[in-house]
């Protein structure tokens, strides 16, 4: 589970490091699924390429719109390259709002009641 904690309407970025222990290049297609998948994004695109014996990092961004916790799943589905494919990877994405910043302050005067 990857936890995204921040203020309401703020963008939180988390980084996932992926390693490739094989001697073949691995290619993954990323998909965000779930109730709040639209609140999460992959700024570098949905295709991830990991060089042989190498590693790469992917950024996952979350922008909160509501006070309730958001949930989604990040699926990394391997594409077969040269007959080799990696395991499908799944990450649970959850958010928590810890702080609320006011968008603005409006002052007004009004009588409490009128007869």
N, C-alpha and C positions, 0 to 999 in steps of 0.2 A: 504494500500500500504506500502510495506517495501522497503525503499530506501537504496541502496548499493552505497556508495560514496568512491572513493579511487583513487589510481594511476593506470596507465596503467600497466598491467601484474601483479598487486598485488592481493592477496587474501583477501577478506573482509568477515568477519563472523558476522552474525546477529543471535540473539537468540529470539525464540518465546516461550512464556510461555503459557501453556494450563492447564486449571483447569477442574476438574470433580466434579460437584456439586451432582451427584447421588450417590446411595449406591451400585452401580454395577461397575465393572471394564469396562473401555472403551478401545477398541482397534481400531486404525486407520491404514489404509494403505496410505502412502504418495506417490504422483505422481507429478513430475515436467513436465509441458507441455507448449508448446509455441515455438515461433521462436528461442529463445536462451536458451532453457531448458538445453542444454548440458553444458552451462557455469555455471550453478548452481548445487549444490550437497548437499546431506544429509549425512554427514560423519558417523552418528551413524546407518544408515540403513533406510529402508522404513517402518518399523513397529514401531508404537508408542503405548505404553501401559500406561494408566493413572489409577492409583489406585483409589478405591472409596474415595470420599471426599478429594482427593489428587490433586497434580499438578506435571507437568513435563515440562522440557524445551527441545526444539529441536534446533539444530544449522543448519543454512542454510549458505553454503559457496558459494561465487561468485568469480571467477577468470576472470578478463577482458582480452579479446584478441583483441578487436577493440576499436576505439575511439567513435564509435556511441553508443548510449544508448542501453543496452540489456533489453529485457522484457521476462518474463515468468510468469506462474501461478503455485502456490503450491496448490494442492488439497489434502485434508485430508478426506478420505472416510471411514466411520465407518464400522467395521465388527460387525455383531450381535454376542454377547456373552451372552448366557443364555436368549435369547429373547429380550435383550436390545441393542439398538444401539443409537449412538449419531448423531447429525446433521452433515452434510457434511460441512466442513470448506474450504474457499477459500481465498488465499492471493495473491495479485498482487505483483510481484517482479520486481523492476526497478533499473537500474544502472546509474551512472553518473561518468564520468572520470574528475577529478579535477586537476590531476597532471601527468606530463610525465617525467620519469627518463630516461636519455640516457643509452642505453645498453653498449655503449663504444664510445670512441673518436678515430678517425683515422685521422692522419695528412699525407698529401701527397703534393708534389710539382709538378707543371705541368705548362708548358707555356699556356698562355691564348689562343694563336692562332699561327699558322705557315703559312708563305706565300707559 
